[in-house]
């Protein structure tokens, strides 16, 4: 599969719980998974852009930032269903944001 883009709102408010994105995906647009029942996602480190609210209000229990990430949209991971991991994620996002600029 040569899928490079997950378009805006593609899986928004769906019952999708798990997904493995192909290594070819480079960009996840705004709201792509917003409000879905997503609990887990596997993506390659080749994802370079995650749009605004891409994973907001999901049920994600864990989220690992791709090492190739260059653009992280606003509220991309707002109100995830995580506790301890969310604090670690916030620290990681701040560190990566500083490196991006």
C-alpha positions as CSV (number, residue, x, y, z in Angstrom):
1,X,0.0,0.0,0.0
2,X,1.4,3.4,-1.0
3,X,-0.9,5.5,1.2
4,X,0.9,8.8,2.2
5,X,-2.0,10.8,3.7
6,X,-4.8,10.2,6.2
7,X,-7.3,12.9,5.2
8,X,-9.2,15.2,7.6
9,X,-12.0,13.6,9.5
10,X,-11.5,10.2,7.8
11,X,-12.1,8.2,11.0
12,X,-13.8,11.0,13.1
13,X,-16.4,9.8,15.5
14,X,-16.1,6.2,14.4
15,X,-16.0,3.0,16.4
16,X,-12.5,2.2,15.1
17,X,-10.5,0.9,18.1
18,X,-7.1,-0.2,16.6
19,X,-5.2,0.7,13.5
20,X,-1.7,0.0,12.1
21,X,-0.8,2.6,9.6
22,X,1.4,1.6,6.6
23,X,5.0,2.8,6.7
24,X,4.2,5.0,3.7
25,X,2.0,7.4,5.7
26,X,3.7,10.8,6.1
27,X,0.8,13.0,7.1
28,X,-2.2,12.8,9.3
29,X,-4.6,15.7,8.7
30,X,-6.7,17.7,11.1
31,X,-9.4,15.7,13.0
32,X,-8.5,12.4,11.3
33,X,-9.3,10.3,14.4
34,X,-11.0,13.0,16.5
35,X,-13.7,11.6,18.7
36,X,-13.2,8.0,17.6
37,X,-13.0,5.0,19.9
38,X,-9.4,4.6,19.0
39,X,-7.5,2.8,21.7
40,X,-4.2,2.0,19.9
41,X,-2.4,3.2,16.9
42,X,0.9,2.0,15.4
43,X,2.6,4.4,13.0
44,X,6.1,4.6,11.6
45,X,8.7,7.2,12.5
46,X,8.3,8.5,9.0
47,X,5.1,10.4,9.9
48,X,6.3,14.0,9.7
49,X,3.1,15.9,10.2
50,X,0.1,15.5,12.6
51,X,-2.7,18.0,12.1
52,X,-4.8,20.0,14.6
53,X,-7.0,17.8,16.8
54,X,-5.9,14.6,14.9
55,X,-6.3,12.4,18.0
56,X,-8.4,14.6,20.3
57,X,-11.1,13.0,22.4
58,X,-10.0,9.5,21.5
59,X,-9.6,6.5,23.9
60,X,-5.9,6.2,23.2
61,X,-4.2,4.4,26.1
62,X,-0.7,5.0,24.7
63,X,0.8,7.4,22.2
64,X,4.4,7.4,20.9
65,X,5.6,10.5,19.0
66,X,7.2,9.6,15.7
67,X,10.9,10.5,15.7
68,X,10.5,12.1,12.2
69,X,7.7,14.4,13.4
70,X,8.3,18.0,12.2
71,X,4.8,19.5,12.5
72,X,2.5,18.9,15.4
73,X,-0.9,20.7,15.2
74,X,-2.8,22.4,18.0
75,X,-4.6,20.1,20.5
76,X,-3.5,17.0,18.5
77,X,-3.8,14.8,21.4
78,X,-6.1,16.7,23.7
79,X,-8.1,14.8,26.3
80,X,-6.7,11.4,25.6
81,X,-7.8,8.5,27.8
82,X,-4.4,8.3,29.4
83,X,-3.1,9.2,32.8
84,X,0.6,8.6,33.5
85,X,1.4,8.3,29.8
86,X,-0.2,11.7,29.2
87,X,2.3,13.5,31.4
88,X,5.2,11.8,29.7
89,X,3.7,12.6,26.3
90,X,3.3,16.3,27.3
91,X,7.0,16.4,28.3
92,X,8.0,14.7,25.1
93,X,5.9,17.1,23.0
94,X,7.5,20.2,24.7
95,X,11.0,18.8,24.2
96,X,10.3,18.0,20.5
97,X,8.6,21.4,20.0
98,X,11.8,23.1,21.2
99,X,13.9,21.1,18.9
100,X,11.7,21.9,15.9
101,X,12.3,25.7,16.2
